[in-house]
Amino acid sequence: MTAPTLAFFTRLLDDAPPAERYRLATEQIQHAERFGVGRVWVAQHHFRAAEGGLPSPFVFLTHAGAHTSTIRLATGIITLPLEDAVKVAEDSAVADLLTGGRIDLGMGSGGTPSSFLPFGQDPANKAAVFDDKLALLRGAYRGNELPGANHLYPAAPHLDERIWQATFSAFGGARAGAAGDGLLLSRTQPRPVDAPTASLADIQVPIIEQYRGALPDDTAPRITASRTVFVADSREEALRFAEIGLTRAVAGFRRQGQAIVGDTLEDYIRGTDTHIGTPEQVAESLAADATLAHATEIAFQVHSVDAPHEHILRSIELFATEVAPQLGWARTEPALAGAGQEIS
């Protein structure tokens, strides 16, 4: 199997007002590009600054595209039940043109349940609504006629080949595979009630197996595994920031009903599937993660450690220049369909 490539993931959670968050995230993306990272994923969150700082990914990605030149720009994810699918098609088509064909599309059905209410959606219906809107979005990209004898403008048939689906389940893996889409795996996810100490690989490898089993024979797998990674010059420094961020994160997980076993910092690191320390320690930790042997891309993020900006920059540098080479991981991937478009 070809070595996985690298991506940087951000939820835009720097401890700062919104405009400053966007400025710092842009710097982090530029930094990732400078060190050869091939793609950035930005999360979408509505209403709650503590969960994520960005409700409008295409606006921000177009801005990031104007300040970079090669790094691919991806939504990780668009919560599609909360969006107008035709508008997503239009916004992504325009953003792709303005960024020289660098937009990729992660889609998902999840999100904070209360965030569905201002959009007139019932979270109980999110799976069915997701299926309907994804079909409409895909049809718009393919040039299908929209109501009123309309068609997507600007046309963007290539974007249909750049869709990833995020999922926590084997069923979702099979659905993404059957569609020929990419698969997005989370940095952590709840354990079964009867297996609270199961490894993340125990849960995610079966999802990958279902995905691969459903994938058409002529379609190459695209499997992005997100991971919480914080690399520092010393383990003491990494633990100092981890104690702050993970203590907060574990409290949030427990409020949502997720079981995290134990109350020491090491328990929190293990329970949130966090990889921290020096480059050697992080490389050793990631090498033991069995999911990653199946991934085509590793998306590293500092959340939930949430270290200050300058330490995030240092972590990006250490990951790209010291951790990834120890694991034999590449930094970029072959060009995707429609990449390299330019506007005059």
Salt bridges, closest charged atoms under 4 A:
GLU20 OE2 - ARG23 NH2 2.71
GLU27 OE2 - ARG23 NH1 2.62
GLU27 OE1 - HIS309 NE2 2.82
GLU83 OE2 - HIS46 NE2 3.99
ASP91 OD1 - LYS87 NZ 2.66
ASP96 OD2 - HIS158 NE2 2.92
ASP96 OD1 - ARG162 NH1 2.79
ASP104 OD2 - ARG39 NH1 2.52
ASP104 OD2 - ARG72 NE 2.88
ASP131 OD1 - ARG175 NH1 3.29
ASP160 OD1 - ARG138 NH1 2.86
ASP160 OD2 - ARG142 NE 2.73
ASP181 OD2 - ARG138 NH2 2.66
ASP233 OD1 - ARG314 NH2 2.66
GLU237 OE1 - HIS311 ND1 3.83
ASP263 OD1 - ARG254 NH1 2.88
GLU266 OE2 - ARG235 NH2 3.51
ASP267 OD1 - ARG270 NH2 2.59
ASP273 OD1 - ARG191 NH2 2.73
ASP289 OD2 - ARG227 NE 2.60
ASP289 OD2 - HIS275 NE2 3.84
GLU297 OE2 - ARG39 NE 2.82
ASP306 OD2 - ARG248 NH2 3.98
ASP306 OD1 - HIS303 ND1 2.99
GLU317 OE2 - ARG314 NH1 3.32
GLU333 OE1 - ARG39 NH2 2.85
